[in-house]
Amino acid sequence: MLERQPARPKSRGQRHATWALHPDVRYALVARAPDLPPWKGEVKVEAGRRLERVISFELGGTARGTVVDGAGRLVPRARISWGPPSEPVNSVLTDERGRFELRGIAQGEARLEARKLGVGSASVGLHVRNGWVSPEQRLELVATSAAVSVSRY
C-alpha cells in the first residue's frame, strides 16, 4: 500500500514528500500543485533503501480572456476546456462577466475550447512556454446547426 505524508514546500515550484513503498517495484508518480502543470515520473525502490524525491514543477503558462456570443454579448458560465490539441482534458466555467483565467497550462502545443449549450462553440490553438502569459483571448461562440429529417411512414 502506498502511504504518503503531506508534501512540504522546499522553494518556489518544489515540494518534498516521503512515501512508504514496497521494495523492488516500479511506481508511476503524478504530482499536482495549484496553478502548475502536473509532474509525471517513475521511481523504483530498492529493498532496504528509503526513497526521497525532490519534484521540480514547471511554471507553465497562463491564458486569459472573454467569451462572447455572435452579437458580441458576454457569455457567463461558458465551459472552457484546455489541454493537448487532440484532447483538452481540463475545464472551468467563465465567471458572470464571461471572463476566464487559466494558470498552469503545460508547456507545448495546447488548445482552448469554449462552449455553451444553446449558444455555440469556439476554439483556439496556443503555443505555451514556461512563464508565458497569453495576450487577451476573445472567443466568439458560433452556433452549430444540425439538419433534422422527418419521415412519415
C-alpha positions in Angstrom: 0.0 0.0 0.0 1.2 3.5 -0.9 1.3 5.8 2.1 2.1 9.5 1.6 2.9 12.2 4.0 1.9 15.8 3.1 4.3 17.5 0.7 6.3 20.3 2.3 7.4 23.4 0.3 11.2 23.5 -0.3 11.3 26.5 -2.6 9.1 28.1 -5.3 7.9 25.3 -7.6 9.3 22.5 -5.5 7.8 20.1 -2.9 9.3 17.5 -0.7 7.4 14.3 0.1 8.2 10.9 1.6 6.3 7.7 0.7 6.3 4.2 2.2 6.6 1.9 -0.8 7.0 -1.8 -1.4 10.6 -2.7 -2.4 11.6 -3.8 -5.9 8.5 -2.3 -7.6 8.3 0.4 -10.2 5.9 3.2 -9.4 4.5 5.8 -11.8 4.1 9.0 -9.9 2.0 12.1 -10.8 2.2 15.1 -8.5 -0.1 18.1 -8.7 0.1 21.6 -7.2 -2.3 24.5 -7.6 -1.7 26.7 -10.7 1.1 24.4 -12.0 1.1 21.7 -14.7 1.3 18.2 -13.2 4.7 16.5 -12.8 5.0 12.9 -14.0 7.8 10.5 -13.4 8.8 6.9 -12.5 10.6 5.6 -9.4 11.9 2.2 -8.3 12.5 1.4 -4.6 15.4 -0.9 -3.8 15.0 -3.2 -0.8 16.2 -1.7 2.4 16.5 1.8 1.0 14.5 4.9 1.6 13.2 6.8 -1.3 13.2 10.6 -1.2 12.5 12.6 -4.3 12.5 16.4 -4.9 10.0 17.3 -7.5 10.5 20.5 -9.5 7.4 21.7 -11.2 7.4 23.8 -14.4 5.6 27.1 -14.2 3.6 26.5 -17.3 1.6 29.3 -19.0 -1.4 31.4 -18.4 -4.3 32.2 -20.7 -7.0 34.7 -20.0 -9.8 36.2 -21.9 -13.5 36.6 -22.5 -16.2 34.5 -24.2 -18.8 36.4 -26.3 -21.7 35.3 -28.5 -22.1 36.2 -32.2 -23.6 39.6 -31.3 -20.7 40.4 -29.0 -22.6 39.9 -25.7 -20.6 38.4 -22.8 -21.4 34.7 -22.1 -21.5 33.8 -18.4 -20.9 30.3 -17.2 -19.5 29.0 -20.6 -17.3 25.9 -20.3 -13.6 26.5 -21.1 -11.6 23.3 -21.8 -7.9 23.2 -22.3 -5.1 20.7 -22.8 -3.3 18.9 -25.6 -4.6 19.8 -29.1 -6.0 16.2 -29.6 -7.9 16.1 -26.3 -8.5 19.1 -23.9 -8.9 17.4 -20.5 -9.2 20.3 -18.0 -12.2 22.6 -17.7 -13.6 25.5 -15.8 -16.6 27.9 -16.2 -16.3 31.5 -17.1 -17.5 34.0 -14.4 -20.7 36.0 -14.6 -19.0 38.5 -17.0 -17.8 35.8 -19.4 -14.1 36.1 -18.2 -11.6 33.3 -17.6 -8.0 32.9 -16.4 -6.2 29.5 -16.7 -2.9 29.1 -14.9 -0.5 26.2 -15.1 -1.1 25.2 -18.8 1.6 22.7 -19.6 4.4 23.7 -21.9 4.0 22.9 -25.6 1.0 23.0 -28.0 -2.4 23.4 -26.4 -6.0 24.1 -27.4 -8.6 26.2 -25.7 -12.3 25.4 -26.4 -15.3 27.4 -25.3 -18.8 26.0 -25.4 -22.2 26.9 -24.1 -25.3 24.8 -24.8 -27.7 26.8 -26.9 -25.1 29.4 -27.8 -22.3 27.7 -29.7 -18.6 26.8 -29.5 -15.2 28.2 -30.4 -11.5 27.1 -30.2 -8.1 28.5 -30.5 -4.6 26.9 -30.6 -1.8 28.1 -28.3 2.0 27.6 -28.1 2.8 27.7 -24.4 6.2 28.3 -22.8 7.1 28.4 -19.1 6.1 31.7 -17.5 4.2 32.7 -20.7 1.1 34.8 -20.4 -1.2 34.9 -23.5 -2.5 38.1 -25.0 -6.2 38.6 -24.1 -8.2 35.9 -25.9 -11.7 36.8 -27.2 -13.5 33.6 -28.0 -16.7 34.2 -30.1 -19.1 31.3 -29.9 -20.5 30.3 -33.3 -23.8 28.5 -33.3 -23.7 25.0 -34.7 -26.6 23.8 -36.8 -28.0 20.3 -37.2 -30.2 19.1 -40.0 -33.2 17.1 -38.9 -35.1 14.9 -41.3 -38.6 13.7 -40.5 -40.2 10.9 -42.4 -43.8 9.8 -42.3 -44.5 6.1 -42.6 
